[in-house]
Amino acid sequence: MAARRAERLVNLVICLLSTRQFLTAERIRDAVPGYEAADGAKATDEAFKRMFERDKAELRDLGIPLETGRNSHFDAEDGYRIRRRDYELPPIEFDAAEAAAVGLAARLWQSATLGEPARQALIKLRAAGTDVRASDAPGAVPQLDASDPSLPPLLTASRSATVVQFDYTKPGAAQPETRTLEPWGVLSWRKRWYVAGFDRDRGEPRSFRLGRITGTVRTVGEPGGFERPEHVDLPRLVTGIKPERDRVALVEVTGAGAGQLRRIAQSERDGLLTIDFTDTEWLARIIAGSGSAALVLEPPDLVAAVIARLRAVAAAT
């Protein structure tokens, strides 16, 4: 779409949103920049009518609810308006987990090709009153390095179910091998990125570390080229470790110093967090790092682990 036409359409939308009355074509012609002013010539009038008809069709194709009607029975011709309640999006509201996911995604794209769009998206969400909390406090959201050039195309391929090919160097190998993969998903583990899926060359599910991919990631065929199995355990494909059964911790929090605990919590009620966990020392480190903002209540071994950490810090200082 040409820049002048796009600007005219934006002006037209603003004009029709700004009125409660139906505006006739002539009034729109006078009010909207981009339309040629009437000079009494028939050719000029015909050119405006054709342009206006194209613009109305364009707005409707874009899904903009352009309404036609008359303000009274005495009006001789139809007018146009856009009712704000039909045009505006509903309020965007996130719960704690969703807000954390948005903030984490923003961190992810800080060093990738979508850095600027991600920043603009956060600005718009905050302007709409949505608190996405990209960073509550230092360490509240883990830093993710998204600078690997193969990350964006693999994310796109996994979302669109597109088969990919890439050259991959195995540990200890001198030369890379070409691998053909149905990418089921991309995830970070121990600060390294992996892609997991069905390896067509080996005939079985495999995972590949992105740092060992050389050259560009190439697509094979069209999107929708494979079907991802249900209930795929991507972490297990990457780590090869069967996940342990989650345990539940109860942690009482106050103030703003427990941002990371709030992010990993499954629920919060009156300052009491419920957190599923498998690694006692990992959760104890986070709770102890929150200082006086967090008090662990259950289970007993987690309470003991937090106390041991705090005593060690006190002895060291």
Sequence and secondary structure as in RCSB ss.txt:
>XXXX:A:sequence
MAARRAERLVNLVICLLSTRQFLTAERIRDAVPGYEAADGAKATDEAFKRMFERDKAELRDLGIPLETGRNSHFD
AEDGYRIRRRDYELPPIEFDAAEAAAVGLAARLWQSATLGEPARQALIKLRAAGTDVRASDAPGAVPQLDASDPS
LPPLLTASRSATVVQFDYTKPGAAQPETRTLEPWGVLSWRKRWYVAGFDRDRGEPRSFRLGRITGTVRTVGEPGG
FERPEHVDLPRLVTGIKPERDRVALVEVTGAGAGQLRRIAQSERDGLLTIDFTDTEWLARIIAGSGSAALVLEPP
DLVAAVIARLRAVAAAT
>XXXX:A:secstr
  HHHHHHHHHHHHHHHS SS B HHHHHHHSTTS    S HHHHHHHHHHHHHHHHHHHHTT   EEE SSTT 
SS EEE  HHHHS       HHHHHHHHHHHHHGGGSTTHHHHHHHHHHHHHTT    S SSTTSS       TT
HHHHHHHHHHT EEEEEE  TT SS EEEEEEEEEEEEETTEEEEEEEETTTTEEEEEEGGGEEEEEEEES TT 
S   TT  HHHHHH       EEEEEEE TTTTHHHHHH SEEETTEEEEEES HHHHHHHHHHTGGGEEEEE H
HHHHHHHHHHHHHHHH 
